[in-house]
Amino acid sequence: MIAGNCWYLAKALVRQDKTAEALPHARRAVEIFTHLGSPDLAKAQTILAECEG
């Protein structure tokens, strides 16, 4: 749930053009989803790329 919440928060912040604020949440989501081997990793990586891009 933490990873999902981080992803949702990052996504919402990116949609508000607050990528600097979204970045730590996106990174955390990727970190957790990677550790879990979750199929949701791809969507977290997409948001992370938007934050970093």
Beta strands, then each sheet from edge to edge (+ up, - down):
end
